[in-house]
Amino acid sequence: MYDVGFRQMMMNDRIDSLREAGRRRVHAQVAAPKAETSEIELRLCRASDDPALERLAALAERPLPFGRLVVALVNGTLVAALPLGGGCALRDPFAKTAHLLPLLELRASQLRRPEPRRPWAARLVRRHA
């Protein structure tokens, strides 16, 4: 039905248009993506954090947990807190905090008291027994 030369010409034309579209897309993606450049700070709570913690508890509609908390500040604003003794995190529902929860959990695990270890002599005796 179609001449072989005509088919070849149509394929070459399509290949050229796809290559051009690819070049345009690559040039459009070369522009630097907007990266989040917020400053994140993880630390134990202080007495000066009480108003911000009460605000987080009110936003989460939960009571403020008892004890020390590991807090996450983004650009100087307290947006999340995790009880050091364990429990649910308090989060600001109006801020992006999903990426902070694993960091808070890791920092809390680092700050918890380590399990007491048996004296090294008792461990050696048990190995040889």
C-alpha positions, 0 to 999 in steps of 0.5 A: 500500500505504501512505498518503502521509501515513504515509510522510511521517510515517516520513521526518520521524521518521527525519530527526529521529532522524538530526539528534539522533544528529548533535547527540550526536556533535558534542557528544561530539567537542567535548571536547578531544582528547588531544594529544601534549605531549612535548618533542622535542629534536634535536641532535648527539650528545655524549660523555654520550650514549654509554650511551644510544646503545649501548642503542639499538644493542643494541635494534636489534641493530646495531653503533653507527655510526661518527662523529657522529650526530644524536639525538632526545630525547623528554622528555629520553630518547634514542629515535632517532639518525641518522648524520650521514654517512648510513646507517640510523637507530637507533630505540627499538622501544618508543617512537613514533619514526616522526614523528621520522625525517623530522625527523632526516633534515632536521636531518642534511642541514642539518648536513652540509657544503655542496658547495663552490661555484665562485668567482663569477667562474668562473660568470660566465665560463661563462655568457657563453661 
